[in-house]
Amino acid sequence: MQHNLPLAGLTSLRVGGPAVTLIELEAGDSLPPAISAAEGPIRVLGFGTNVLVSDKGWPGTVILNRRGRIQVQGDRITADSGADWDELIRLAIDNHLWGLEFTSGIPGGVGAAVAGSIAAYGHRVSDRFVSAEVLDSSSGDIETWDSGRFNFGYRRSDLQLPENSRFVILKATFSLSHGSTGELEYGSALKAAADLGLAPDSLENRRQIILEARRRAGSLLTDQSQGPWTAGSFFKNPLVNETQVDAILSHDESGISRDQLLRQNVIHGGDRARVSAAHVLLAAGFKRGQTWDKVRLHPDHILKIENIGGATAQQIYDVVQTIVTTVKHKLDVTLEPEVRFLGEF
């Protein structure tokens, strides 16, 4: 237990003020006793790869949850929420279990993967989810939540709702398969496979293909000892109507066609489609590599907002608000951050 420790060094963006109290779980520790010992408002922080912490810090207790066991029983894997997600993927592959390999290389913990309903290359973690043990931090009760209780959606679950902030995932169980559960269909991954000379017909090959595709997209968590620092793609792909799709295409400089734009994403029926947030930013006039003092849009991957060294959390937050406001004004499209905000801005 430490007091007034800056949280910046615990996040991939390398910004953020101190927590009044920080409790770091060590090997053999569990969350419930740590939560019982906490004072003031409580937040559980995993690997800090999808969070922007306020310069003002957190006015209560942050519990650093980066440890946990992963157990395999038949075709099921149960993991503590603090376990590393990619370690779970490696263990699944070692045990010849299919179904989660397309999420290889996504940084963060198991709890964050469930709460954030992560997905990659056309495959969703929620498709393999069975249940989770969830602690009510206000009462100390432990409940079992199934998929229905989480109400998973695109990059969301009901655990993210403000009224559910008292609930904390303790462990989660996933059901996998002894055979392939789907094909590799995304163009960027298929190109990586071709360039590597690998057929996506084995678990290990699929992992190597996905890691290469993520590397090319700037989506692998690299050496954090030097910048620039990022939380990965900052915005969710928005839902738009047909008129908004046309507006995006009329402003977009990438030369993508309507069919190409829609094929890259999931069509939701009627006149609603989910389109790439990257194309939305480009259509709104933002540029790759655009800079605001110490904050920059990645030179190749425009959805990644970077701290190029010395940025404050407030500066990053202000850039986010500038982007959201501009996109709404120019295209009438509402962008929702995928990165979570911790503290007051």
C-alpha positions in Angstrom: 0.0 0.0 0.0 1.4 3.4 -1.0 0.1 6.9 -0.8 0.1 9.8 -3.2 1.8 7.8 -5.9 1.6 9.2 -9.4 -0.4 6.9 -11.7 1.3 8.1 -15.0 3.9 5.3 -14.8 1.2 2.7 -14.6 -0.5 3.6 -17.9 0.6 3.3 -21.5 -0.1 7.0 -22.1 2.3 7.9 -19.3 0.1 10.7 -17.9 -1.9 11.1 -14.8 -1.7 12.5 -11.2 -1.5 10.6 -8.0 -4.0 8.3 -6.2 -4.6 9.1 -2.5 -3.9 5.4 -1.9 -2.5 2.7 -4.2 -2.9 -1.0 -3.3 -0.8 -3.3 -5.5 -1.7 -6.9 -5.5 1.2 -9.4 -5.1 1.4 -13.1 -5.9 -1.3 -14.9 -3.9 -3.3 -11.8 -3.1 -7.0 -11.6 -4.1 -9.2 -8.6 -4.8 -11.9 -8.9 -2.1 -9.6 -8.3 0.9 -7.9 -5.4 -1.0 -11.3 -3.8 -1.7 -12.3 -4.3 1.9 -9.2 -2.4 3.0 -9.7 0.4 0.5 -10.9 3.9 1.6 -12.8 6.4 -0.4 -13.9 5.8 -4.0 -12.4 2.7 -5.5 -11.1 2.0 -9.0 -9.4 -1.2 -10.1 -6.6 -0.6 -12.6 -5.2 -3.4 -14.7 -2.4 -2.9 -17.2 -3.3 0.7 -17.9 -3.4 0.3 -21.7 -6.9 1.7 -22.3 -7.2 4.5 -19.8 -6.6 8.3 -19.6 -5.9 9.3 -15.9 -6.6 12.9 -15.0 -3.7 15.2 -13.9 -5.6 15.6 -10.7 -5.3 11.8 -10.1 -7.9 9.8 -8.2 -9.3 11.0 -4.8 -9.5 7.6 -3.3 -8.0 4.1 -3.7 -6.7 2.6 -6.9 -6.1 -1.2 -6.7 -3.4 -2.4 -9.2 -4.6 -5.8 -10.4 -1.9 -7.3 -12.6 -1.6 -10.8 -11.3 -3.7 -14.0 -11.5 -3.9 -17.6 -12.3 -5.1 -19.2 -15.6 -6.5 -22.7 -15.5 -7.4 -25.1 -18.3 -10.0 -27.8 -17.8 -10.9 -29.7 -21.0 -12.1 -27.1 -23.4 -12.7 -24.4 -20.8 -10.3 -21.7 -19.5 -10.9 -19.9 -16.3 -8.7 -16.9 -15.4 -8.4 -14.3 -12.7 -9.2 -10.8 -13.8 -5.7 -9.6 -13.2 -4.1 -12.3 -15.5 -2.5 -11.1 -18.7 -4.9 -11.6 -21.7 -2.1 -12.6 -24.1 -0.8 -15.2 -21.6 -4.3 -16.7 -21.8 -4.1 -16.8 -25.6 -0.7 -18.5 -25.5 -2.0 -21.1 -23.0 -5.0 -21.8 -25.2 -2.8 -22.4 -28.2 -0.5 -24.6 -26.2 -3.5 -26.7 -25.3 -4.8 -26.8 -28.9 -7.9 -24.8 -28.1 -9.5 -22.6 -30.8 -11.7 -19.6 -30.6 -9.7 -16.7 -29.1 -6.5 -16.8 -31.3 -7.6 -13.8 -33.4 -7.3 -11.6 -30.2 -3.6 -12.4 -30.0 -1.5 -9.4 -29.0 -4.2 -7.3 -27.4 -2.7 -5.7 -24.3 -4.4 -5.7 -21.0 -6.0 -8.0 -18.4 -8.7 -10.6 -18.5 -11.1 -8.4 -16.6 -10.7 -5.6 -19.0 -11.1 -7.9 -22.0 -14.5 -9.0 -20.7 -15.7 -5.6 -19.4 -14.6 -3.9 -22.7 -16.0 -6.7 -24.9 -12.9 -6.8 -27.0 -13.0 -8.1 -30.6 -10.5 -8.5 -33.4 -10.5 -9.6 -37.0 -14.1 -10.5 -37.0 -14.1 -12.5 -33.8 -15.5 -11.5 -30.4 -14.5 -12.5 -26.9 -18.2 -12.5 -26.0 -18.7 -15.4 -28.4 -16.5 -17.6 -26.1 -17.6 -16.2 -22.8 -19.4 -18.4 -20.3 -19.6 -16.5 -17.1 -17.8 -14.4 -14.6 -17.6 -14.1 -10.8 -18.3 -10.5 -10.0 -17.9 -8.8 -6.6 -20.3 -6.1 -5.4 -17.7 -3.8 -3.7 -20.4 -2.1 -1.6 -21.9 -5.2 -0.1 -19.1 -7.7 -0.4 -21.4 -10.2 -2.2 -20.1 -12.3 -5.0 -22.4 -12.9 -8.0 -22.2 -15.0 -11.1 -22.9 -13.1 -14.3 -23.6 -14.8 -17.6 -23.6 -13.2 -21.1 -27.2 -12.0 -20.6 -26.2 -10.0 -17.5 -23.3 -8.4 -19.2 -25.4 -7.5 -22.3 -22.4 -7.4 -24.6 -22.3 -5.1 -27.5 -19.7 -3.5 -29.8 -16.8 -2.6 -27.5 -19.2 -2.4 -24.5 -20.9 -4.3 -21.7 -23.3 -3.3 -19.0 -20.4 -3.4 -16.5 -19.3 -0.1 -18.0 -22.6 1.7 -17.0 -22.1 4.3 -14.2 -24.7 2.5 -12.0 -22.6 -0.6 -12.1 -19.3 1.0 -11.1 -19.4 -0.9 -7.8 -19.0 -4.2 -9.5 -15.6 -5.8 -10.1 -14.8 -8.9 -12.1 -12.9 -11.5 -10.1 -12.5 -14.3 -12.6 -14.0 -15.3 -16.0 -14.6 -18.6 -17.8 -14.4 -19.2 -21.6 -15.5 -22.1 -23.6 -13.2 -23.0 -26.5 -13.1 -25.6 -29.2 -10.8 -28.5 -30.3 -11.3 -27.5 -33.9 -11.3 -24.3 -36.0 -14.2 -21.9 -35.1 -13.9 -19.5 -38.0 -11.9 -18.4 -41.0 -9.5 -15.5 -41.4 -11.3 -13.0 -43.6 -9.8 -9.5 -43.0 -7.8 -8.2 -45.9 -4.9 -6.8 -43.8 -4.5 -10.1 -42.0 -4.7 -12.1 -45.2 -2.0 -9.8 -46.7 0.2 -10.4 -43.7 -0.3 -14.2 -44.1 0.7 -14.0 -47.8 3.7 -11.9 -47.0 4.8 -14.3 -44.3 4.1 -17.4 -46.4 1.9 -18.8 -43.7 -1.4 -20.6 -44.2 -4.0 -19.7 -41.5 -4.8 -23.3 -40.9 -3.0 -23.8 -37.6 -3.3 -22.0 -34.2 0.4 -21.0 -34.2 0.3 -19.8 -37.8 -2.9 -17.7 -37.0 -1.2 -16.2 -34.0 1.9 -15.2 -36.0 -0.3 -13.8 -38.7 -2.4 -11.7 -36.3 0.7 -10.4 -34.5 2.2 -9.3 -37.8 -1.1 -7.6 -38.8 -1.2 -5.9 -35.5 2.4 -4.8 -35.8 1.7 -3.3 -39.2 -1.3 -1.4 -37.8 0.8 -0.1 -34.9 -1.3 -2.0 -32.4 1.3 -4.0 -30.6 2.4 -2.7 -27.2 6.1 -2.0 -27.6 8.9 -1.0 -25.3 7.4 1.5 -22.9 10.8 2.9 -21.8 10.6 5.5 -24.5 7.9 7.3 -26.4 5.8 8.2 -28.1 3.2 6.7 -25.8 -0.4 5.7 -26.8 -3.5 3.9 -25.6 -4.1 2.4 -29.0 -7.1 3.3 -31.1 -8.9 6.1 -29.1 -12.3 6.0 -30.8 -14.9 3.3 -31.5 -16.2 2.9 -35.0 -19.4 4.9 -35.1 -22.8 4.0 -36.4 -23.9 6.2 -39.3 -26.8 6.4 -41.7 -26.6 6.4 -45.5 -26.5 10.2 -45.7 -23.6 10.3 -43.3 -21.8 7.6 -45.3 -22.1 9.8 -48.4 -20.8 12.8 -46.4 -17.8 10.9 -45.2 -17.0 9.7 -48.7 -17.3 13.2 -50.1 -14.7 14.5 -47.7 -12.4 11.4 -47.5 -9.1 11.6 -49.3 -8.2 7.9 -49.1 -10.1 7.1 -52.4 -12.1 4.3 -50.7 -15.4 3.5 -52.4 -18.8 3.1 -50.7 -18.7 -0.7 -51.1 -15.2 -0.9 -49.7 -16.0 1.3 -46.7 -19.0 -0.8 -45.8 -17.4 -4.2 -46.5 -14.8 -3.3 -43.9 -17.4 -3.1 -41.2 -20.6 -4.8 -39.9 -23.8 -3.8 -41.6 -26.5 -3.4 -39.1 -29.6 -3.6 -41.3 -31.9 -0.8 -42.5 -29.8 2.3 -43.3 -27.4 1.9 -40.4 -23.8 0.8 -40.8 -20.7 0.9 -38.6 -17.9 2.7 -40.4 -14.2 3.1 -39.7 -13.5 6.0 -37.3 -10.3 6.5 -39.1 -12.2 7.4 -42.3 -14.4 9.7 -40.2 -11.4 11.6 -38.9 -9.9 12.0 -42.3 -13.3 13.1 -43.7 -13.5 15.7 -41.0 -10.2 17.2 -42.1 -7.8 15.8 -39.5 -4.4 14.7 -40.8 -2.1 11.8 -40.0 0.7 13.2 -37.9 -1.3 16.3 -36.9 0.2 17.8 -33.8 -1.1 20.0 -30.9 2.0 20.9 -28.8 3.0 17.5 -27.2 0.0 15.6 -28.5 0.0 14.0 -31.9 -2.1 11.8 -34.2 0.1 8.9 -35.2 1.8 9.6 -38.5 0.4 6.4 -40.0 -2.5 5.3 -37.8 -4.7 8.4 -37.3 -6.9 6.8 -34.5 -3.9 6.6 -32.2 -3.5 9.7 -30.1 0.1 10.0 -28.8 1.9 11.6 -26.0 5.2 12.5 -27.8 6.8 13.5 -24.5 5.8 15.9 -21.8 2.0 16.0 -22.6 -0.5 16.4 -19.8 -3.6 14.4 -19.4 -5.6 17.5 -19.9 -3.9 18.3 -23.2 -4.8 14.9 -24.5 -8.4 15.2 -23.2 -8.7 18.6 -24.9 -7.5 17.1 -28.2 -10.1 14.4 -27.9 -12.9 16.9 -27.3 -11.7 19.0 -30.3 -11.9 15.9 -32.5 -15.4 14.9 -31.2 -16.7 18.4 -31.6 -15.3 18.9 -35.1 -16.6 15.6 -36.3 -20.1 16.3 -35.0 -20.1 19.8 -36.5 -18.8 18.8 -40.0 -20.4 15.3 -40.4 -23.1 15.1 -37.7 -21.4 11.9 -36.6 -21.0 11.2 -32.9 -17.6 9.7 -31.9 -17.4 7.8 -28.7 -14.0 7.3 -27.1 -13.0 3.7 -26.5 -10.4 4.8 -24.0 -11.8 5.2 -20.5 -11.4 8.4 -18.4 -10.3 8.1 -14.8 -10.7 11.2 -12.6 -11.9 14.7 -13.2 -11.2 16.7 -16.4 
